[in-house]
Amino acid sequence: MSLIKKINNFFSKVESKDLLGVSLHQHSFAFFSCPEQGESQFQQINSPLAEHPQQIKIQKEKYQLQGQCHLVLASSQTQILQVDKPNIPDNELNAALKWQIKDLVNHSPEDMVLDYFDGPTLSGGNDKINVVCASKKELLALIGPLNQDGLILKSITTEEFAFASLLPVKDDACLMVCQQPNEEIILLIVKQGKVFFSRRLRGFAHIATKTEEELSFGIVDNLNLEIQRSTDYFERQLKQAPIRSIEVIVPMANEALLARKLAENTNVAVNLFTMPEGFNHAREFAVSLGATKLNNMEPIK
């Protein structure tokens, strides 16, 4: 799912095969640069969210970044809503959705950029649609430094889709427990390369600072409860076959302990997520890497 439909391709350019994934956080941003020739690199830059456009421009020049760029917005920059799907032609959906959600989001219809992906069909219920909304003003500020001087902005997406793009496409459903450093944990259920369910949890942003004792008594129990709620919804409300595995990517010193503790309260396999070959050292940059692999899930439009 890419938010770029409405605002990309301002200029026609000869496309480089170099790749750049940029992931924005509240107090920093990270990037993964993969040139067609030469070594890949990962970097994290400390910067307040409001200063990201300026800092991205500085780092682009410092590291001579170029090629096809894929941007992942910070969770605070997007809102994801599930609403009833309007019974209108698909080519009219974007315009209609702006007015359908205008009282539910922080942006006016004039400052709204949105995209959507199909939601679940509940038994006996209406078709649902998931709407992803962001500020046009914020996006335009970011587009400038990422769509000039050797860079071509190809997609704008969310953490959920960047994480999910790292999974191989399988018929069996998989639940991901995933987190970027110092951000909130996200629960995803992915099946056949599609995001069936996503939920942003609150209160887990500083889980990496917790001791083994704190993880063992309280934190893991709370996380297990949220996982159980999510799997119950997926299996009972959406009438889906049970998930077959839980993949954990929460980069921190006690990540293996977290996975073991989660496994104690479930009947499915709990694994430390295996990064793509050659990148297991870069777990904290999973979103930046995943942004460059969106084609694994669906064409970039």
Secondary structure, DSSP 4 states (H G I P E B T S, - for coil): --GGGGT--SS--PPPS-EEEEEE-SSEEEEEEE-SSS--EEEEEE--GGGHHHHHHHHHHHHT--EEEEEE--GGG-EEEEEEPPSS-GGGHHHHHHHHHTTTSSS-GGGEEEEEEEEEE-TTS-EEEEEEEEEHHHHHHHHHHHSSTTEEEEEEE-HHHHHHTTSPP-SS-EEEEE--TTS--EEEEEETTEEEEEEE-SS-TTGGG--HHHIIIIIHHHHHHHHHHHHHIIIIIS-PPPP-EEEEE--STTHHHHHHHHHTT-SSEEEE--PSTT-GGGGGGHHHHHHTTGGGTS---
